[in-house]
């Protein structure tokens, strides 16, 4: 009798784990840098991805009178064109870090449904450090 109960519990438990893994797998959002996305685009095609990179200088285009934006993100020597329709953050500009969530199209354009600008002060401090400018201890992280 105990064997039957144990076997039943194992089978039921395995079924529950399988069903949960299948449902979470469909909801999973991958986080990738631009160079990783370019490298792994076949495996990631059609999947929701949080893409991180720097906005290229001179790449931001906004169709007048619309919320439609086109720009390029770069990281690790690779670049991807981004298309986004929506409100961009106040800090959105060229040369800053951005996280765009969306999907890569067959044509190689990343269709974003969300754009988040990363904290510009973090990048300003990193740039100053790279240039050899000393920072007050209270501003160092």
C-alpha positions in Angstrom: 0.0 0.0 0.0 2.8 2.5 0.9 4.5 1.7 -2.4 1.4 2.6 -4.4 1.0 5.9 -2.5 4.7 6.8 -3.0 4.6 6.0 -6.7 1.4 8.0 -7.1 2.9 11.0 -5.3 6.1 10.8 -7.5 4.0 10.7 -10.7 1.7 13.5 -9.6 4.7 15.6 -8.5 6.5 15.0 -11.9 3.4 16.0 -13.8 3.1 19.2 -11.7 6.7 20.1 -12.3 6.4 19.4 -16.0 3.3 21.6 -16.4 4.9 24.5 -14.4 8.0 24.4 -16.5 6.0 24.5 -19.7 4.0 27.5 -18.6 7.0 29.4 -17.2 9.0 28.6 -20.3 6.5 30.5 -22.5 6.6 33.5 -20.2 10.4 33.7 -19.9 12.1 36.9 -21.0 15.7 36.6 -22.0 18.2 39.4 -21.1 20.9 39.9 -23.7 23.4 42.5 -24.8 23.3 43.6 -28.5 26.4 41.5 -29.4 24.8 38.4 -27.8 21.5 39.0 -29.6 23.3 39.3 -33.0 25.2 36.1 -32.2 22.2 34.1 -30.9 19.5 35.6 -33.2 18.4 32.2 -34.6 17.7 30.7 -31.2 16.1 33.9 -29.9 13.9 34.7 -33.0 10.3 35.3 -32.0 11.1 35.3 -28.3 10.7 38.2 -25.9 14.1 39.7 -25.1 15.3 42.5 -22.9 18.0 44.0 -25.1 20.7 46.2 -23.6 23.1 48.5 -25.4 24.2 52.1 -26.0 22.2 54.4 -28.3 24.4 55.3 -31.3 25.3 58.9 -32.0 23.1 60.4 -34.8 20.8 57.4 -34.9 17.6 58.7 -33.3 14.8 59.4 -35.7 11.3 60.5 -34.7 8.6 60.9 -37.2 7.1 64.4 -36.6 3.8 64.4 -34.8 4.1 60.7 -33.8 5.5 58.6 -31.0 7.4 56.4 -33.6 11.1 56.2 -33.0 13.9 54.5 -34.9 17.4 54.3 -33.5 20.4 51.9 -33.2 21.8 50.1 -30.2 25.4 48.9 -30.0 27.5 46.8 -27.7 30.6 44.7 -28.2 31.1 46.0 -31.8 27.7 44.9 -33.0 24.7 47.0 -33.8 20.9 46.4 -34.1 18.2 48.8 -35.5 15.4 49.4 -33.1 11.8 50.4 -33.9 9.6 51.6 -31.1 6.2 53.3 -30.9 5.5 54.9 -27.5 6.6 57.4 -25.0 10.4 57.5 -24.5 11.9 58.4 -21.1 12.9 62.0 -20.5 16.6 60.9 -20.3 16.5 59.1 -23.6 19.2 60.5 -25.9 22.2 59.5 -27.9 25.2 57.9 -26.1 23.2 56.5 -23.1 22.5 53.0 -22.1 19.1 51.7 -22.9 17.1 48.5 -22.2 14.6 47.7 -25.0 12.1 44.9 -24.5 10.6 43.3 -27.6 11.3 40.8 -30.4 13.6 40.6 -33.3 11.8 40.5 -36.7 12.8 38.3 -39.7 14.1 41.5 -41.3 16.6 42.0 -38.5 14.9 44.9 -36.8 14.2 44.8 -33.1 10.5 45.7 -32.5 10.5 47.1 -29.0 7.3 47.4 -26.9 9.2 49.1 -24.0 12.2 51.4 -23.8 14.0 52.2 -20.5 16.9 54.6 -20.3 19.6 53.5 -17.8 20.8 56.0 -15.2 22.9 58.6 -17.1 24.9 59.6 -14.0 26.4 56.0 -13.9 27.7 56.4 -17.4 29.0 59.9 -16.8 31.0 58.6 -13.8 32.4 55.7 -15.8 33.4 58.0 -18.6 35.2 60.4 -16.2 37.0 57.5 -14.6 38.1 56.2 -18.0 39.4 59.7 -18.8 41.4 59.7 -15.5 39.2 62.4 -13.7 39.1 61.8 -10.0 35.7 61.6 -8.3 34.9 62.7 -4.8 34.6 59.6 -2.5 30.9 60.3 -2.0 30.2 59.9 -5.7 32.3 56.7 -6.3 30.4 53.4 -6.5 
